[in-house]
Structure formats: C-alpha cells, structure tokens
Amino acid sequence: MSSLNLDDFSDLIERPDSGVRRDAEERRERLAVPPGALGRLDELGEWLSAAQGAVPVRPVEQPRVVLFAGDHGVAELGVSGRPAGSAHQLVRAVLDGASPLAVLARRLDVPVRIVDAGLDCDPELLPAEVVRHRVRRGSGRIDVEDALTAEEAEQAVRLGMAIADEEADSGTDLVVLGDLSVGGTTAAAALIAALCGTDASVVTGRGGVGIDDLAWMRKCAAIRDALRRARPVLGDQLQLLTVVGGADLAATTGFLLQAAVRRLPVILDGVVSAACALVAQRAAFRAPDWWLAGQVSGEPAQAKALDRMALNPLLDHGVTVGEGTGALLALPLVQASAAFAAELPELRADAEPEPDLDADADAETVAGAETVAGADSGAGADTAGD
C-alpha cells in the first residue's frame, strides 16, 4: 500500500491571493494607458501579481525550463513518428543546443533542466546530472500491461515533488514545463480520455512529428485498449498513473502539485503536460489557478484537457515540435505583462483633464453658425424696412 495519497494536496494548495488581485486590478484602472488597451496582457499581469502576492507585480527574472524525459513501451507498436526507445536522442539534441527549444532558450537566456525519469538507454550516454534521478528504464506497454509498479509510480511522483522544491528553493520565479518523450502523447491521450470520459478516437492525434493514417489507427487502438485498463482505477490518481501513465508523466504530475503548494507559477506546453495537469486537478481542484497554457499544440486531447481545466492558451502558431518550445514562446508575453503592470505610469490625481479638441472645434462651428445666422437675420430686417 502506497504511503502517498495525492488527494492530500487538496488541503495543501491555496489559490493565488484574491485580495492582491483586486488591488492589482484597481492599480490597472489608474494607469495612463486605458483599460483594455493591452488586451490579455492586463489579465496576465493581474494573475502574476496574485501569484506573487505583490502589487505592483515583480518582474519575472529567474524563469527556468524543466523537461521530464522518458520512453514509453507503447511506442513499440509503431504509434510514434520516432523509433521506440529513442527519446535520449531528443535529450542529446537539447544538450547540444541543436533543438528548437535549445535555440530559443539560448536566445532568451533561460536555463534548461532535463530530468531523466524513465529513458530507455544506457545511462553512460547522457550526463550524470540528467540520468541520476531515473526511476526505471522505459515504461510498460500500457495497452497490455501497467506502465509502472505502484512503488515506481510513488517514486516518480516524489521525484517531481523534489524537483519542484529544488526550483522554488533556488529562486526560480516561473517554470516553463515540457517533456522529451517517445510514445508520451499516446499515454497522455489515454489519461485524458479516461478523465474526460471520451472515446479513443476523440483524443487520438498525430504527435509532434506526425504519423500516417495506419500509424494513427494503431495509436487509436492502443489508446482504446489502455482505456479499458484505466477506467476501473479512475478513483485513484496514483493508480491511474501506475496503469496508463509512465515515469515521466508521474514525475510531471508530482512537480505540478508541489509547484502549486510552493506558489510557483508554471506555463504548460503540449498534450503531455496538459494530461499531467488534468490528473493533478483531479487531486487538487485549486491547482490549475497556478498554471498558464502556453500554446495550442494541435493535439485533440490537449484541447479536451484545457477545456476541462478552463485554461485558455496564450498562443496558437501551429507549433507542434513539443519539448516545451511553445510554452517558452509564451514566456516573453508573461514578462511583458509584468513590465507593463509595474512600469507604466499612473494618472496624477491632480492632473487636469486633457482638452477635448473635437469638442472645442464643434463649439467654434456652432458659434460661427450662430453669427452667420444673426447677420442674415439682420440683413433681412433692413431689407424689409426698406
């Protein structure tokens, strides 16, 4: 029997400070830039202010990308555009600076942390700081077997919790969350379908690389079979992650829950982080108040999960590459919202209202018209007198 109960997080997680948010909204009303002129950036600034508990909001100065990595046994069925067991190549591309995420992180000067929760490769292929947390080598084939043992699921969740604590303690003020996985979208879709009560065909997408119709049908069948195994354990989130999750997904779920406990804001990336967020929401209903959805990934399961959590993505640029790239693209928007909220000047209380030039012009026109009318009237009277 596991000593970890995810439902306990419901009592540990509080919402961002609503009083601070009201103060931030009132301050926004006093800014020189008219309310609504900055669109959704106003809302972002107020959300961040409530998360920080500070008015004016503090700038986001120490963001960090956190990527949980793992391989999924279901990829052996040919449900992914990448070979089974090749997630370590994605990790290597990020480490070598050759992936879209790495290029963007370098440009934005945001550090990247990769956590190997369940890669299926020899540990010697990657740096020790990446592989030292590994829970197991690859996750089970969820269509016919559990992804993890109960002990491994708890270990993975606790790993994510520990990473969240490390980030909060180190001064990280916002996390961009992503994944590096092969077969991960299949496990994520199974989790979302189970939690939303939908069929496999509704949530089956084509992944980051894209798959043909035959691979899509194999993926749909794998999710259907995984769903049959998931539905009997829906009442226990940890057991759900054991049956159809994976080490990386369980670690991500633990990270999201503990980050909310530590009041650490998170930007979610694609369908994998959305699935883990949905599991975390089932355990602690206040947790989604600490998250932003970075982007639309194009995966139908992600749309389903975000709708269930009432999270509206910041971007929709058709970015499907994954790895946290879309979420990192959204980071400058969040930083801009903080800068606007903190640095735009307030209206002076003693400032005189600016003259309404249009009104003055209208008044002059009316006065001119009255003068002309008066002159015409006088001329008419003289004529009549003659």
Sequence and secondary structure as in RCSB ss.txt:
>XXXX:A:sequence
MSSLNLDDFSDLIERPDSGVRRDAEERRERLAVPPGALGRLDELGEWLSAAQGAVPVRPVEQPRVVLFAGDHGVA
ELGVSGRPAGSAHQLVRAVLDGASPLAVLARRLDVPVRIVDAGLDCDPELLPAEVVRHRVRRGSGRIDVEDALTA
EEAEQAVRLGMAIADEEADSGTDLVVLGDLSVGGTTAAAALIAALCGTDASVVTGRGGVGIDDLAWMRKCAAIRD
ALRRARPVLGDQLQLLTVVGGADLAATTGFLLQAAVRRLPVILDGVVSAACALVAQRAAFRAPDWWLAGQVSGEP
AQAKALDRMALNPLLDHGVTVGEGTGALLALPLVQASAAFAAELPELRADAEPEPDLDADADAETVAGAETVAGA
DSGAGADTAGD
>XXXX:A:secstr
  S  GGGHHHH     HHHHHHHHHHHHHBSS TTTTTHHHHHHHHHHHHHT SS      EEEEEEEEEBGGG
GGS SSS TT HHHHHHHHHTT SHHHHHHHHHT  EEEEEEE  S GGGS HHHHTT  SSSB  TTTS SS H
HHHHHHHHHHHHHHHHHHHTT  EEEEEEEEESHHHHHHHHHHHHHT  HHHH   TTT   HHHHHHHHHHHHH
HHHHHGGGTT HHHHHHHH  HHHHHHHHHHHHHHHTT  EEE SHHHHHHHHHHHHH TTGGGGEEE B  S H
HHHHHHHHHT   SB S     TTHHHHHHHHHHHHHHHHHHHS B  TT      HHHHHHHHHHHHHHHHHHH
HHHHHHHHHH 
